[in-house]
Amino acid sequence: MRRRLILLPLILFAFVSAHHRAAAPSPVPKPISGPTFNKEVVRIFQDHCQSCHHPGDIAPFSLMTYADAAAHTDAIKFMTSTHQMPPWKPVQGCNEFAGTEERTLPQSDVDTIAKWVDNGAPEGYAVDLPPQKQFEDGWSLGKPDLVLSYPEAYTPPVAGDMYRCFPLPTNVTQDTYVSAIDIRPGDRTTVHHVIAYIDSTGDSARLDANDPGPGYTSFGGPGFTITSSDSATLGGWAPGARPVLLPDGIAYKLPAASRVVLQVHYHPHGPVVPDKTEIGIYFAKQKPSKLIRVLPVINQDFTIPPGDPHYRVTAEFPLQLPIPTHVWFIAPHMHLLGRSMRVISTTANRTSCLINIDDWDFNWQGQYLYKEPVPLPTGTRLQLEAYYDNSEGNWRNPNFPPKPVSWGEQTTDEMCIAFIGITIDSEDLTQGQTVNASWIPSIAVR
């Protein structure tokens, strides 16, 4: 009996304690002063950064999670406050491009990031965290409809530039239309650029068979004759380039039974590893009304004298446009000495700026899509003006002391070209209205 009396108070005490614990309000979290990762900062990253900063993409580290960002807070503050990130090269006031909002950071967001870092980069509360942005297998546009790569990896020579072409059968049984591509180099430290040519003849397969090892070597063009501007290329990739999704109604043409030939320019400058570059292809959802064709505005005959910090090179499309067109995108290209490029269209009545990049960076090139297509009437001339710095003051200069530099295939050579993507106004494939575009030269350059 005595034992029961002792146990009864203990049971009552445990019951009352448990009741009080259950009834007691949850402790109120201590307020965090200033922005947190979970509430403010991650949303900035989702809107402006994660398209590059996710696993498997171009950026050197991910910004998907707090742990990712916390390891790089000082670098994040510095690169955003100096407006080096996100990278956006076209100067404002020279046409309007799609993606400007995503690739430029408002000052209010720059200030938020700086305040977050200065306050110790607090993580914040889990309840504030938004759903994570998804990237299908690392592809920034989602899973491609078709992914192609050469069966074997290729190891480039340890010295000297190499242009290697890899024919990739598409196995499409009818003419198909492409609204976007995404090229993923296997070894980003060695791959200088990639062009995706289209071979409708089978010549690339014969070139491959006659060259030992994966693919075949071809400097300049792809090694075979491109027979039609209607299906010459699907575009390309250069450091910093992001995939561009074309609007509905326009597309590239991928002929039935054709091959995509990836011409990969390798520039080894350290240890080389096997590379297996791949291309993701996104098919248009419906037959387009117009095809994208690419005009090259190019100068291959120049020499930049040593020591000149502001050498001017100009180029012009070889003829006035014979029919009305619209331009949808533009892709400038230079190498390490390039400092600026401006491309204009000129008619009898006006001159329009198509793009102006006043701080060229080889590591951040791109294909820039206009918010609205730019009309180019009959008689339009296309011209560019570029400047190069071949002085010792250019820290990107590969030659010390500087030496004369001309057009060439090596990374230490130079290039001066703007690729302009146009459609022809009179074309309407949905109504059976096709046009002869034989006046457009091949984009293959020597």
C-alpha positions in Angstrom: 0.0 0.0 0.0 2.8 2.4 0.9 4.5 1.7 -2.5 1.3 2.7 -4.3 1.1 6.0 -2.4 4.7 6.8 -3.4 4.1 6.1 -7.1 0.8 8.1 -7.3 2.5 11.6 -6.8 5.1 10.7 -9.4 2.5 9.8 -11.9 0.5 13.0 -11.2 3.7 15.1 -11.5 4.6 13.5 -14.9 1.0 14.1 -16.2 0.9 17.7 -15.1 4.4 18.3 -16.6 3.5 16.8 -19.9 0.2 18.8 -19.9 2.1 22.0 -19.3 4.7 21.2 -22.0 1.9 20.5 -24.5 0.0 23.6 -23.6 3.0 25.9 -23.6 3.3 28.1 -26.7 6.2 27.4 -29.1 9.2 29.7 -28.5 9.2 32.7 -30.8 12.2 32.6 -33.0 14.6 35.5 -32.4 14.1 38.0 -35.2 17.0 38.2 -37.8 18.0 41.7 -38.7 18.4 42.3 -42.4 18.0 40.0 -45.4 18.5 36.2 -45.2 19.4 33.6 -47.8 16.0 31.8 -47.5 13.8 34.8 -47.8 15.5 37.4 -50.1 18.8 36.3 -51.5 17.9 32.9 -52.9 15.1 34.5 -54.9 17.7 36.9 -56.5 19.8 33.9 -57.3 16.9 32.1 -58.9 15.9 35.1 -61.1 19.5 36.1 -62.2 22.1 33.5 -61.4 21.0 29.9 -61.2 20.6 29.4 -64.9 24.4 29.3 -65.0 25.1 28.5 -61.4 23.7 25.0 -61.1 25.6 21.6 -61.1 26.9 20.6 -64.5 26.6 24.1 -66.2 29.1 26.8 -67.1 29.6 28.5 -63.7 32.5 27.4 -61.5 30.2 26.8 -58.5 26.5 26.2 -57.7 24.2 28.7 -56.0 21.3 26.4 -55.5 21.6 26.0 -51.8 22.7 27.9 -48.7 25.7 25.7 -48.3 26.7 26.5 -51.9 26.5 30.2 -51.5 27.9 30.4 -48.0 31.3 29.1 -49.3 31.6 32.1 -51.7 30.0 35.1 -50.0 32.9 37.5 -50.4 33.3 36.6 -54.1 29.5 37.0 -54.6 29.5 40.5 -53.0 32.5 41.6 -55.0 31.4 40.3 -58.4 27.8 41.7 -58.1 28.8 45.1 -56.6 31.3 45.6 -59.5 28.6 44.5 -61.9 30.8 41.8 -63.4 28.0 39.3 -62.5 25.6 38.5 -64.0 27.6 39.1 -67.2 25.7 41.2 -69.8 27.8 42.8 -72.4 25.5 44.8 -74.8 25.4 48.5 -74.1 22.0 49.9 -73.3 20.5 52.2 -75.9 21.5 50.0 -78.9 18.3 48.0 -79.5 16.6 45.9 -76.9 17.4 42.3 -76.2 15.5 39.4 -74.6 17.0 38.3 -71.4 18.3 41.7 -70.3 16.3 41.6 -67.1 17.6 38.1 -66.2 21.2 38.9 -67.0 21.4 42.4 -65.3 21.0 43.0 -61.6 19.1 46.0 -60.3 20.9 48.1 -57.8 18.4 47.2 -55.1 19.4 43.5 -55.5 23.1 44.4 -55.4 22.5 46.3 -52.2 20.5 43.4 -50.7 23.3 40.9 -51.4 25.9 43.3 -49.9 23.9 43.8 -46.8 23.4 40.0 -46.4 27.1 39.4 -46.7 28.0 42.2 -44.3 25.6 40.9 -41.7 27.3 37.5 -41.7 25.2 35.9 -44.4 22.4 34.5 -42.2 20.6 31.5 -43.6 17.1 32.4 -42.2 14.1 30.3 -41.5 13.3 27.2 -43.5 9.6 28.3 -43.8 10.8 31.2 -46.0 12.6 29.1 -48.5 10.9 29.0 -52.0 10.6 25.8 -54.0 13.9 24.9 -55.7 14.3 25.7 -59.3 14.6 22.6 -61.4 17.2 21.9 -64.2 16.5 18.7 -66.1 19.7 16.7 -66.0 21.6 20.0 -65.9 20.1 21.3 -69.2 19.1 25.0 -68.6 16.2 24.7 -71.2 15.0 21.4 -69.8 15.5 17.9 -71.2 16.3 18.1 -75.0 14.3 16.2 -77.5 17.5 14.7 -79.0 21.0 14.5 -77.5 23.9 13.6 -79.8 27.5 12.9 -79.1 30.3 11.0 -80.8 30.6 7.3 -79.5 34.2 7.8 -78.5 35.9 10.5 -76.5 38.7 12.4 -78.2 41.9 13.5 -76.6 43.4 16.6 -78.3 47.2 17.1 -78.7 48.9 18.5 -75.7 50.2 21.5 -77.7 48.8 23.6 -80.5 45.2 24.3 -81.6 43.2 21.5 -83.1 39.9 21.7 -85.1 38.2 18.3 -85.0 34.9 17.5 -86.6 32.5 14.9 -85.3 29.7 13.7 -87.6 26.6 12.7 -85.6 23.8 10.9 -87.4 20.4 12.4 -86.4 18.3 9.5 -87.8 15.4 11.9 -88.5 13.3 10.4 -91.2 11.7 13.7 -92.5 12.6 17.4 -92.6 12.5 18.6 -89.0 12.7 22.1 -87.4 14.8 23.2 -84.5 14.0 26.0 -82.1 17.1 25.7 -79.9 20.3 23.9 -79.3 22.5 23.6 -76.2 26.1 22.5 -76.6 27.9 21.1 -73.6 31.7 20.7 -73.9 33.1 17.8 -72.1 36.3 19.7 -71.2 35.5 23.4 -70.8 39.1 24.3 -70.1 40.2 23.1 -73.5 37.3 23.7 -75.8 37.6 27.1 -77.4 34.4 27.1 -79.5 32.0 24.8 -81.3 30.0 25.2 -84.6 27.2 22.8 -85.4 27.2 22.3 -89.2 24.6 20.3 -91.1 25.7 17.7 -93.6 23.0 16.5 -96.0 25.4 14.7 -98.4 27.2 12.1 -96.3 30.6 13.6 -97.0 31.4 14.0 -93.4 31.0 10.3 -92.8 33.6 9.6 -95.5 36.0 12.1 -94.1 35.6 10.5 -90.7 36.2 7.0 -92.1 39.5 8.2 -93.8 40.9 9.8 -90.6 42.2 7.6 -87.8 40.7 8.2 -84.4 37.4 9.8 -83.4 36.2 12.4 -86.0 38.5 14.1 -88.5 40.6 17.2 -88.7 39.5 20.2 -90.6 40.7 23.8 -90.0 38.5 26.6 -91.3 35.2 25.1 -92.6 33.8 21.6 -91.9 35.7 20.0 -94.8 32.7 19.5 -97.1 30.7 21.8 -99.3 27.6 23.3 -97.7 25.0 23.1 -100.5 22.3 25.3 -99.1 21.9 28.3 -96.8 18.5 26.8 -95.8 20.3 24.2 -93.8 23.9 25.2 -93.2 24.1 25.3 -89.4 22.3 25.0 -86.2 24.4 27.7 -84.5 27.3 27.2 -82.1 28.9 27.7 -78.7 31.6 29.9 -77.3 32.7 30.6 -73.7 29.9 32.3 -71.8 27.2 31.5 -74.4 23.8 30.5 -73.2 21.2 28.6 -75.2 18.6 30.7 -77.0 15.1 29.5 -77.6 13.7 31.0 -80.8 10.1 32.4 -80.8 7.3 30.3 -82.3 7.0 30.6 -86.0 10.8 30.7 -86.8 13.3 27.8 -86.7 16.4 26.2 -88.2 15.8 23.4 -90.7 17.3 20.0 -90.1 16.9 17.9 -93.2 15.9 14.2 -93.2 18.8 11.7 -92.9 21.2 14.5 -92.2 24.2 14.6 -89.9 25.0 17.3 -87.4 28.8 17.9 -87.6 30.2 19.4 -84.4 33.4 21.2 -85.3 35.2 21.5 -81.9 38.2 23.9 -81.6 40.5 22.7 -78.9 43.0 25.1 -77.4 45.1 23.1 -74.8 46.8 25.3 -72.2 47.4 22.8 -69.5 46.8 19.1 -68.9 44.5 17.5 -71.6 41.8 15.0 -70.8 39.4 13.0 -73.1 36.6 15.2 -74.3 33.1 14.2 -75.4 31.2 17.3 -76.4 27.5 16.8 -76.8 24.6 18.7 -78.3 21.0 18.9 -77.1 18.5 19.7 -79.8 15.0 21.1 -79.1 12.5 20.6 -81.9 10.0 23.2 -82.8 6.5 22.3 -81.7 5.0 23.0 -85.1 6.1 23.8 -88.6 7.5 27.3 -88.7 6.5 30.0 -91.2 10.0 31.1 -91.7 13.6 29.7 -91.6 16.5 31.2 -89.8 19.4 31.9 -92.1 22.8 33.3 -90.9 24.6 36.2 -92.5 28.3 36.6 -91.7 29.7 40.2 -91.5 33.4 39.4 -91.5 36.9 40.8 -92.2 39.7 38.2 -92.6 42.3 40.5 -94.0 43.9 42.6 -91.2 47.0 42.8 -89.1 47.1 44.4 -85.7 50.4 46.1 -85.2 52.3 45.4 -81.9 51.9 48.1 -79.3 48.7 49.6 -80.7 46.1 49.8 -77.9 43.2 51.0 -80.1 43.5 49.4 -83.6 40.4 49.7 -85.8 39.0 46.9 -88.0 35.9 47.3 -90.1 33.8 44.8 -92.0 30.8 44.9 -94.3 28.3 42.3 -95.7 29.4 42.0 -99.4 26.1 43.2 -100.9 23.0 45.3 -100.1 20.1 43.1 -99.0 18.2 42.3 -102.1 14.9 41.6 -100.4 13.1 42.7 -97.1 14.2 40.7 -94.1 14.1 40.8 -90.3 17.0 40.2 -88.0 16.2 38.1 -84.9 19.6 37.6 -83.2 23.3 38.6 -83.4 26.5 36.9 -82.2 29.7 38.9 -82.3 33.1 37.0 -82.2 36.6 38.1 -81.4 39.5 36.7 -79.5 41.8 37.9 -76.7 42.8 41.3 -78.2 39.3 42.4 -78.9 38.0 45.4 -76.8 34.8 46.5 -78.5 32.5 45.9 -81.4 29.6 47.9 -82.8 27.3 46.5 -85.6 25.0 48.8 -87.6 22.4 48.6 -90.4 22.3 51.4 -92.9 19.6 52.4 -95.4 19.1 55.4 -97.5 17.2 57.2 -94.7 18.7 56.0 -91.4 21.4 54.2 -89.5 20.4 51.8 -86.7 22.6 50.2 -84.1 22.2 46.4 -83.9 24.6 45.8 -81.0 27.3 47.7 -79.2 29.7 45.9 -76.9 32.2 48.3 -75.4 33.9 45.9 -72.9 34.6 42.7 -74.9 35.5 39.7 -72.8 36.4 36.5 -74.6 35.1 34.5 -71.7 31.6 36.0 -72.0 30.3 35.7 -75.6 26.8 35.1 -76.6 24.0 35.0 -79.1 21.7 37.9 -78.4 18.0 37.6 -79.2 16.1 40.8 -79.9 12.9 41.5 -77.9 11.3 42.3 -81.3 12.8 41.4 -84.7 14.5 44.4 -86.4 13.3 45.1 -89.9 16.0 45.3 -92.6 14.5 46.6 -95.8 15.7 46.1 -99.3 19.0 47.9 -99.9 20.2 47.6 -96.3 23.9 47.5 -95.7 25.4 45.7 -92.7 28.6 47.0 -91.2 30.7 46.5 -88.1 33.5 48.4 -86.4 35.8 46.7 -83.9 38.8 47.8 -81.9 41.7 45.7 -80.6 44.3 46.3 -77.9 47.7 44.8 -78.9 49.7 46.6 -76.2 51.5 45.4 -73.1 48.7 47.1 -71.1 46.2 44.4 -72.2 46.6 41.7 -69.6 44.8 39.3 -71.9 47.4 39.7 -74.6 49.0 36.3 -75.2 52.2 37.7 -76.5 54.9 39.5 -74.4 56.3 41.4 -76.0 53.4 42.0 -78.4 53.8 40.9 -82.0 51.8 41.5 -85.2 48.5 39.5 -85.0 46.3 38.7 -88.0 43.2 36.6 -88.7 43.8 32.9 -87.9 42.5 29.7 -86.5 44.6 29.7 -83.3 43.4 31.3 -80.1 46.4 33.5 -80.1 45.4 34.8 -83.6 42.4 37.1 -84.0 39.0 37.1 -85.6 36.5 39.8 -86.6 33.0 38.6 -87.3 29.3 39.1 -86.4 26.8 36.3 -87.2 23.3 37.8 -87.9 20.3 35.6 -87.8 17.6 36.7 -90.3 14.3 35.6 -91.7 13.0 36.6 -95.2 9.7 38.5 -95.2 8.2 36.9 -98.3 8.7 33.3 -97.0 5.8 31.4 -95.4 6.4 27.6 -95.2 2.9 27.0 -93.9 1.5 28.3 -97.1 4.1 26.6 -99.3 5.9 29.9 -100.0 9.6 29.3 -100.2 12.4 31.6 -101.4 15.7 31.3 -103.1 18.4 32.5 -100.7 21.4 31.6 -102.8 22.7 35.1 -102.3 23.6 34.3 -98.7 27.2 33.1 -98.5 28.3 30.1 -96.6 29.2 30.8 -92.9 32.2 28.5 -93.2 35.3 30.8 -92.9 38.8 30.1 -94.0 
